[in-house]
Amino acid sequence: MNSIYGRVTDPQGNPIPQATVLFTGSSPTHTDIAARTNATGEYRYTNLTPGLYTLMVNAEGFPTQTQQIQVNSGEDAQLDFHLDSQIK
């Protein structure tokens, strides 16, 4: 338990594979600070310390997006990212 998981999608709801999802700011310390989305746009961090996490997503051709999520003891938290229009 104590995980953050989610999906990164484009404006049409299509998955964005190989997007980088990073812990930033004052997030609690974790051994992995970055993850890549899989072919279906999904990512997961496990074995997290409860607390407030700030995650940032970078995907080629899209603007960076940042969101926060609270992880409570014994719970999984879902945080999806719907990226805006591609950068021209």
Secondary structure, 3 states (H helix, E strand, C coil): CCEEEEEEECCCCCECCCCEEEEECCCCCCCCCEEECCCCCEEEECCCCCEEEEEEEECCCCCCEEEEEEECCCCEEECCEECCCCCC
